[in-house]
Amino acid sequence: MQDTPGTPGRQGAAPMLPMCHLCGRQFGSASLSIHLRACELKFAQEYGRQAPPAPVVARTGSKAATVQAQNEAAFSAFQTEVLEP
């Protein structure tokens, strides 16, 4: 089967959702801001320090490209600032 125009990835794949830079989980765009408040509090309790700020990504072309760039930056931040070596 072919991909339909305007939809990245293969057909039947899970939708690309924004990722939390603190826990690595994906949330809907409306849910992410609500989740971040709770995740920042949990981060501060678990690590004893303030949560690092979310990476800022410039908007690129399509929404899917922007979400992908945001997820790559969030994953990188998650790996370097949250996961312990």
All heavy atoms as an XYZ file, in Angstrom:
627
protein
N       0.825     -1.176      0.000
C       0.000      0.000      0.000
C       0.873      1.246      0.000
O       1.910      1.259      0.629
C      -0.891      0.046      1.227
C      -1.879     -1.067      1.347
S      -3.039     -0.701      2.667
C      -4.523     -1.021      1.777
N       0.410      2.275     -0.662
C       1.161      3.518     -0.724
C       0.706      4.459      0.378
O      -0.430      4.407      0.831
C       0.949      4.198     -2.070
C       1.658      3.501     -3.208
C       1.503      4.321     -4.475
O       0.541      5.044     -4.635
N       2.461      4.194     -5.358
N       1.643      5.334      0.758
C       1.287      6.376      1.716
C       0.391      7.394      1.034
O       0.525      7.653     -0.152
C       2.543      7.090      2.214
C       3.416      6.187      3.051
O       2.924      5.194      3.591
O       4.597      6.499      3.148
N      -0.518      7.959      1.789
C      -1.352      9.008      1.229
C      -0.589     10.321      1.302
O       0.214     10.523      2.217
C      -2.680      9.130      1.999
O      -2.379      9.338      3.375
C      -3.529      7.892      1.834
N      -0.794     11.226      0.336
C      -0.061     12.491      0.352
C      -0.299     13.254      1.648
O      -1.414     13.311      2.164
C      -0.653     13.252     -0.839
C      -1.258     12.207     -1.710
C      -1.689     11.114     -0.804
N       0.778     13.834      2.177
C       0.660     14.640      3.380
C       0.766     13.866      4.677
O       0.743     14.449      5.749
N       0.879     12.543      4.617
C       1.023     11.763      5.840
C       2.375     11.083      5.839
O       2.665     10.253      4.986
C      -0.084     10.697      5.979
O      -0.051      9.858      4.835
C      -1.450     11.328      6.124
N       3.253     11.469      6.788
C       4.575     10.856      6.825
C       4.520      9.423      7.329
O       3.578      9.039      8.026
C       5.334     11.742      7.805
C       4.287     12.306      8.688
C       3.051     12.433      7.825
N       5.517      8.651      6.982
C       5.616      7.287      7.489
C       4.732      6.312      6.740
O       4.063      6.647      5.783
N       4.737      5.092      7.243
C       3.945      4.067      6.571
C       2.505      4.083      7.072
O       2.221      4.542      8.170
C       4.584      2.708      6.787
C       4.567      2.244      8.211
C       5.340      0.937      8.351
N       5.036      0.299      9.596
C       5.493      0.673     10.775
N       6.289      1.712     10.871
N       5.171      0.028     11.866
N       1.649      3.542      6.284
C       0.231      3.495      6.636
C       0.036      2.562      7.831
O       0.625      1.490      7.903
C      -0.578      2.998      5.445
C      -2.060      3.170      5.609
C      -2.792      2.848      4.326
O      -2.258      2.190      3.455
N      -4.013      3.311      4.212
N      -0.771      2.973      8.773
C      -1.026      2.161      9.951
C      -0.040      2.408     11.081
O      -0.166      1.821     12.139
N       0.946      3.264     10.859
C       1.913      3.579     11.904
C       1.265      4.469     12.950
O       0.319      5.193     12.672
C       3.127      4.277     11.304
N       1.768      4.410     14.159
C       1.253      5.268     15.227
C       1.494      6.723     14.859
O       2.496      7.055     14.224
C       1.959      4.937     16.529
N       0.601      7.616     15.251
C       0.785      9.029     14.923
C       2.004      9.598     15.642
O       2.363      9.140     16.728
C      -0.499      9.687     15.420
C      -1.035      8.767     16.452
C      -0.604      7.390     16.033
N       2.643     10.583     15.039
C       3.799     11.220     15.634
C       3.293     12.290     16.594
O       2.615     13.227     16.192
C       4.688     11.843     14.570
C       5.974     12.398     15.146
S       7.073     13.038     13.883
C       7.426     11.565     12.971
N       3.595     12.131     17.876
C       3.143     13.051     18.903
C       4.343     13.713     19.568
O       5.428     13.131     19.615
C       2.328     12.299     19.960
C       1.075     11.590     19.468
C       0.486     10.724     20.577
C       0.059     12.601     18.987
N       4.166     14.911     20.117
C       5.267     15.570     20.824
C       5.731     14.758     22.036
O       4.937     14.124     22.719
C       4.656     16.905     21.273
C       3.480     17.119     20.398
C       2.977     15.752     20.040
N       7.037     14.805     22.301
C       7.654     14.023     23.371
C       8.047     14.919     24.544
O       8.525     16.030     24.344
C       8.906     13.344     22.826
C       9.678     12.536     23.849
S      11.242     11.908     23.205
C      10.658     10.722     22.022
N       7.856     14.417     25.751
C       8.296     15.107     26.961
C       9.814     14.946     27.086
O      10.326     13.827     27.016
C       7.605     14.516     28.185
S       8.208     15.177     29.755
N      10.521     16.047     27.292
C      11.977     15.995     27.402
C      12.445     15.480     28.755
O      13.627     15.238     28.956
C      12.575     17.380     27.130
C      12.272     18.389     28.194
N      11.016     18.918     28.380
C      13.066     18.944     29.133
C      11.045     19.769     29.378
N      12.277     19.805     29.858
N      11.521     15.307     29.697
C      11.886     14.847     31.026
C      11.678     13.356     31.244
O      12.420     12.725     31.983
C      11.089     15.624     32.084
C      11.336     17.132     32.089
C      10.382     17.819     33.059
C      12.775     17.446     32.409
N      10.640     12.790     30.599
C      10.372     11.366     30.816
C      10.408     10.546     29.527
O      10.402      9.334     29.582
C       9.020     11.173     31.519
S       7.592     11.613     30.523
N      10.434     11.220     28.375
C      10.540     10.506     27.108
C       9.229      9.956     26.574
O       9.226      9.294     25.551
N       8.110     10.241     27.251
C       6.817      9.746     26.774
C       6.201     10.735     25.794
O       6.505     11.918     25.830
C       5.873      9.529     27.964
C       6.357      8.408     28.858
C       5.551      8.261     30.136
N       4.122      8.242     29.887
C       3.215      8.554     30.804
N       3.588      8.915     32.011
N       1.933      8.503     30.514
N       5.315     10.238     24.936
C       4.660     11.088     23.950
C       3.247     11.436     24.409
O       2.567     10.610     25.017
C       4.602     10.390     22.595
C       5.969     10.265     21.946
C       5.874      9.657     20.574
O       5.153      8.696     20.368
N       6.615     10.221     19.628
N       2.835     12.661     24.100
C       1.518     13.161     24.480
C       0.931     13.955     23.330
O       1.668     14.494     22.495
C       1.626     14.078     25.712
C       2.041     13.348     26.948
C       3.375     13.186     27.257
C       1.101     12.806     27.793
C       3.769     12.495     28.389
C       1.477     12.109     28.928
C       2.807     11.960     29.222
N      -0.382     14.089     23.321
C      -1.034     14.958     22.360
C      -0.610     16.397     22.617
O      -0.198     16.750     23.726
N      -0.689     17.242     21.606
C      -0.198     18.607     21.755
C      -0.900     19.364     22.874
O      -0.283     20.159     23.576
C      -0.316     19.362     20.430
O      -1.659     19.337     19.989
N      -2.191     19.130     23.088
C      -2.907     19.800     24.173
C      -2.535     19.204     25.531
O      -2.496     19.910     26.536
C      -4.412     19.693     23.954
N      -2.244     17.938     25.582
C      -1.931     17.257     26.840
C      -0.503     17.509     27.311
O      -0.225     17.423     28.510
C      -2.130     15.753     26.699
O      -3.440     15.460     26.319
N       0.406     17.809     26.393
C       1.814     17.949     26.753
C       2.030     19.068     27.764
O       2.747     18.882     28.744
C       2.681     18.176     25.517
C       4.187     18.265     25.779
C       4.707     16.967     26.394
C       4.929     18.578     24.498
N       1.409     20.216     27.570
C       1.622     21.328     28.502
C       1.093     20.977     29.896
O       1.696     21.355     30.905
C       0.975     22.607     27.977
O      -0.415     22.426     27.835
N      -0.007     20.258     29.969
C      -0.552     19.825     31.256
C       0.403     18.819     31.892
O       0.721     18.899     33.078
C      -1.949     19.197     31.073
C      -2.913     20.246     30.528
C      -2.452     18.580     32.368
C      -4.216     19.681     30.013
N       0.887     17.876     31.105
C       1.807     16.856     31.606
C       3.103     17.471     32.117
O       3.621     17.048     33.160
C       2.124     15.838     30.510
C       3.328     15.014     30.838
N       3.287     13.968     31.734
C       4.613     15.114     30.418
C       4.500     13.452     31.849
N       5.327     14.122     31.062
N       3.640     18.459     31.409
C       4.928     19.030     31.780
C       4.925     19.600     33.197
O       5.919     19.474     33.908
C       5.356     20.101     30.781
C       5.949     19.573     29.485
C       6.207     20.707     28.502
C       7.221     18.795     29.732
N       3.833     20.219     33.602
C       3.769     20.766     34.973
C       3.952     19.653     35.997
O       4.737     19.784     36.942
C       2.463     21.499     35.185
C       2.389     22.812     34.433
C       1.126     23.540     34.774
N       0.005     22.819     34.148
C      -0.893     23.374     33.384
N      -0.854     24.657     33.148
N      -1.860     22.663     32.851
N       3.252     18.548     35.819
C       3.362     17.425     36.757
C       4.733     16.763     36.657
O       5.330     16.391     37.670
C       2.264     16.404     36.490
N       5.247     16.642     35.453
C       6.537     15.976     35.256
C       7.681     16.815     35.842
O       8.637     16.273     36.380
C       6.750     15.705     33.768
S       7.927     14.382     33.433
N       7.582     18.138     35.744
C       8.607     19.008     36.329
C       8.639     18.866     37.848
O       9.717     18.830     38.447
C       8.355     20.463     35.931
C       8.697     20.743     34.489
C       8.236     22.110     34.009
O       7.479     22.804     34.733
O       8.631     22.493     32.889
N       7.471     18.778     38.487
C       7.416     18.573     39.943
C       8.015     17.220     40.318
O       8.799     17.117     41.265
C       5.978     18.669     40.434
C       5.340     20.051     40.383
C       3.861     19.967     40.747
C       6.064     21.010     41.298
N       7.659     16.191     39.572
C       8.183     14.853     39.844
C       9.700     14.821     39.654
O      10.425     14.224     40.444
C       7.515     13.836     38.918
C       7.917     12.414     39.183
C       7.162     11.449     38.294
C       7.616     10.026     38.559
N       6.926      9.070     37.701
N      10.187     15.489     38.620
C      11.622     15.552     38.359
C      12.339     16.199     39.544
O      13.362     15.694     40.011
C      11.894     16.339     37.069
C      13.343     16.403     36.695
C      13.879     15.474     35.825
C      14.173     17.384     37.207
C      15.218     15.519     35.474
C      15.512     17.442     36.860
C      16.039     16.505     35.994
N      11.810     17.330     40.026
C      12.428     18.041     41.146
C      12.461     17.167     42.400
O      13.454     17.165     43.137
C      11.678     19.338     41.417
N      11.406     16.401     42.637
C      11.368     15.517     43.801
C      12.363     14.370     43.669
O      13.057     14.027     44.621
C       9.967     14.958     43.995
C       8.961     15.985     44.452
C       7.544     15.441     44.478
O       7.254     14.395     43.906
N       6.646     16.170     45.134
N      12.456     13.782     42.483
C      13.328     12.618     42.290
C      14.806     12.973     42.213
O      15.650     12.240     42.707
C      12.933     11.872     41.019
C      11.643     11.088     41.161
C      11.324     10.259     39.937
O      12.204     10.063     39.069
O      10.178      9.791     39.832
N      15.138     14.105     41.561
C      16.530     14.444     41.326
C      17.054     15.544     42.240
O      18.245     15.852     42.218
C      16.733     14.841     39.862
C      16.503     13.686     38.913
C      15.268     13.509     38.284
C      17.512     12.768     38.652
C      15.051     12.443     37.426
C      17.304     11.699     37.790
C      16.067     11.549     37.182
O      15.856     10.490     36.339
N      16.173     16.179     43.016
C      16.607     17.206     43.946
C      17.113     18.474     43.286
O      17.880     19.227     43.871
N      16.711     18.721     42.084
C      17.097     19.943     41.369
C      15.969     20.327     40.416
O      15.085     19.529     40.128
C      18.400     19.750     40.595
C      18.355     18.675     39.521
C      19.732     18.493     38.866
N      19.749     17.351     37.986
C      19.633     17.422     36.662
N      19.499     18.592     36.080
N      19.666     16.331     35.922
N      16.023     21.569     39.990
C      15.002     22.058     39.073
C      15.116     21.349     37.730
O      16.214     21.043     37.270
C      15.167     23.558     38.879
C      14.072     24.194     38.055
C      14.229     25.701     37.988
O      15.140     26.276     38.574
N      13.341     26.347     37.270
N      13.978     21.100     37.120
C      13.954     20.430     35.819
C      14.587     21.327     34.756
O      14.392     22.542     34.775
C      12.525     20.099     35.422
N      15.358     20.741     33.836
C      15.928     21.546     32.750
C      14.814     22.043     31.827
O      13.773     21.389     31.694
C      16.849     20.567     32.020
C      16.344     19.217     32.372
C      15.724     19.337     33.735
N      15.020     23.200     31.209
C      13.983     23.728     30.312
C      13.838     22.862     29.063
O      14.784     22.186     28.645
C      14.488     25.129     29.962
C      15.962     25.058     30.171
C      16.188     24.066     31.278
N      12.669     22.910     28.496
C      12.413     22.174     27.249
C      13.223     22.809     26.128
O      13.377     24.028     26.078
C      10.930     22.215     26.914
N      13.762     22.000     25.219
C      14.505     22.557     24.093
C      13.574     23.357     23.180
O      12.414     22.999     23.003
C      15.067     21.330     23.375
C      14.240     20.189     23.838
C      13.708     20.546     25.180
N      14.106     24.445     22.650
C      13.327     25.286     21.745
C      13.721     24.939     20.319
O      14.909     24.915     19.981
C      13.596     26.779     22.021
C      12.832     27.652     21.047
C      13.230     27.117     23.452
N      12.729     24.649     19.512
C      12.963     24.265     18.119
C      12.189     25.219     17.221
O      11.007     25.463     17.446
C      12.509     22.812     17.856
C      12.665     22.444     16.403
C      13.269     21.855     18.744
N      12.873     25.758     16.221
C      12.207     26.642     15.272
C      11.240     25.829     14.422
O      11.496     24.665     14.105
C      13.236     27.324     14.387
N      10.134     26.436     14.065
C       9.158     25.757     13.206
C       9.775     25.542     11.835
O      10.384     26.432     11.265
C       7.895     26.584     13.076
C       7.161     26.727     14.402
C       5.865     27.383     14.172
N       4.924     26.308     13.872
C       3.637     26.401     13.992
N       3.102     27.529     14.369
N       2.862     25.381     13.726
N       9.594     24.345     11.341
C      10.091     24.032     10.005
C       8.909     23.607      9.156
O       7.959     23.029      9.666
C      11.117     22.884     10.044
O      10.524     21.754     10.669
C      12.361     23.282     10.809
N       8.934     23.893      7.904
C       7.913     23.489      6.943
C       6.610     22.976      7.491
O       5.783     23.715      7.985
N       6.423     21.685      7.444
C       5.148     21.066      7.829
C       5.077     20.809      9.333
O       6.086     20.831     10.038
C       4.972     19.745      7.083
O       5.905     18.803      7.561
N       3.886     20.545      9.814
C       3.684     20.229     11.231
C       4.429     18.954     11.603
O       5.049     18.872     12.657
C       2.195     20.080     11.526
C       1.906     19.791     12.980
C       0.424     19.677     13.249
C       0.188     19.336     14.709
N      -1.232     19.190     15.018
N       4.391     17.965     10.724
C       5.079     16.695     10.998
C       6.589     16.906     11.108
O       7.234     16.323     11.980
C       4.770     15.678      9.907
N       7.150     17.750     10.247
C       8.589     18.021     10.302
C       8.942     18.753     11.587
O       9.978     18.485     12.205
C       9.022     18.824      9.085
N       8.076     19.674     12.016
C       8.315     20.398     13.256
C       8.243     19.463     14.460
O       9.088     19.521     15.347
C       7.298     21.551     13.421
O       7.421     22.434     12.301
C       7.523     22.323     14.698
N       7.253     18.587     14.492
C       7.122     17.630     15.596
C       8.319     16.690     15.609
O       8.868     16.387     16.672
C       5.793     16.841     15.501
C       5.764     15.683     16.489
C       4.617     17.764     15.739
N       8.762     16.254     14.447
C       9.923     15.366     14.385
C      11.174     16.073     14.910
O      11.934     15.499     15.688
C      10.159     14.871     12.963
C      11.311     13.883     12.882
C      11.466     13.271     11.507
O      10.717     13.581     10.592
N      12.429     12.399     11.369
N      11.391     17.325     14.526
C      12.543     18.082     15.009
C      12.447     18.298     16.519
O      13.442     18.185     17.239
C      12.641     19.412     14.281
N      11.243     18.585     17.008
C      11.030     18.778     18.436
C      11.311     17.475     19.185
O      11.954     17.487     20.231
C       9.600     19.229     18.699
C       9.276     19.407     20.171
C       7.815     19.703     20.420
O       7.005     19.700     19.500
N       7.463     19.945     21.663
N      10.850     16.361     18.661
C      11.076     15.072     19.312
C      12.547     14.699     19.343
O      13.036     14.160     20.330
C      10.257     13.977     18.636
C       8.794     14.036     19.012
O       8.397     14.807     19.879
N       7.983     13.242     18.351
N      13.267     14.989     18.274
C      14.699     14.701     18.255
C      15.432     15.530     19.304
O      16.294     15.026     20.023
C      15.267     14.950     16.856
C      14.812     13.912     15.844
C      15.199     14.255     14.411
O      15.826     15.307     14.175
O      14.840     13.470     13.515
N      15.065     16.812     19.427
C      15.682     17.669     20.438
C      15.297     17.218     21.845
O      16.139     17.200     22.755
C      15.270     19.125     20.211
N      14.033     16.845     22.045
C      13.569     16.382     23.357
C      14.266     15.077     23.739
O      14.680     14.896     24.889
C      12.056     16.193     23.352
N      14.427     14.164     22.783
C      15.086     12.895     23.068
C      16.552     13.109     23.419
O      17.084     12.492     24.342
C      14.946     11.942     21.883
C      15.471     10.566     22.156
C      14.822      9.732     23.051
C      16.616     10.106     21.542
C      15.303      8.460     23.322
C      17.113      8.845     21.810
C      16.454      8.013     22.697
N      17.199     14.019     22.702
C      18.592     14.334     22.990
C      18.727     14.924     24.393
O      19.621     14.546     25.153
C      19.130     15.312     21.943
O      20.449     15.671     22.234
N      17.821     15.851     24.751
C      17.836     16.439     26.088
C      17.570     15.374     27.141
O      18.214     15.355     28.198
C      16.806     17.564     26.184
N      16.643     14.489     26.877
C      16.320     13.400     27.800
C      17.548     12.530     28.038
O      17.869     12.200     29.179
C      15.166     12.578     27.228
C      14.819     11.346     28.017
C      14.242     11.437     29.270
C      15.061     10.089     27.495
C      13.911     10.303     29.996
C      14.732      8.949     28.212
C      14.158      9.060     29.467
N      18.258     12.188     26.980
C      19.439     11.327     27.112
C      20.562     12.020     27.867
O      21.235     11.393     28.680
C      19.943     10.900     25.736
C      19.073      9.867     25.077
C      19.661      9.407     23.761
O      20.116     10.218     22.964
N      19.638      8.123     23.546
N      20.801     13.302     27.604
C      21.947     13.979     28.218
C      21.664     14.543     29.599
O      22.557     14.589     30.433
C      22.464     15.118     27.315
O      21.400     16.052     27.088
C      22.976     14.590     26.000
N      20.424     14.954     29.872
C      20.143     15.631     31.130
C      19.394     14.780     32.153
O      19.414     15.094     33.333
C      19.357     16.910     30.867
C      20.144     17.900     30.025
C      19.418     19.197     29.816
O      18.666     19.611     30.711
O      19.590     19.806     28.747
N      18.740     13.731     31.712
C      17.931     12.953     32.645
C      18.533     11.582     32.919
O      18.684     11.189     34.071
C      16.477     12.803     32.124
C      15.657     11.966     33.079
C      15.846     14.177     31.941
N      18.866     10.869     31.873
C      19.418      9.521     32.076
C      20.789      9.618     32.720
O      21.622     10.424     32.325
C      19.519      8.778     30.733
C      18.202      8.453     30.057
C      18.472      7.726     28.755
C      17.310      7.615     30.943
N      21.012      8.800     33.704
C      22.301      8.791     34.379
C      23.263      7.891     33.625
O      22.876      6.825     33.160
C      22.129      8.331     35.816
C      21.252      9.271     36.629
C      21.024      8.775     38.043
O      21.636      7.776     38.438
O      20.228      9.408     38.741
N      24.526      8.300     33.521
C      25.506      7.477     32.782
C      25.809      6.166     33.468
O      25.644      5.928     34.592
C      26.759      8.352     32.739
C      26.553      9.464     33.702
C      25.101      9.501     34.050
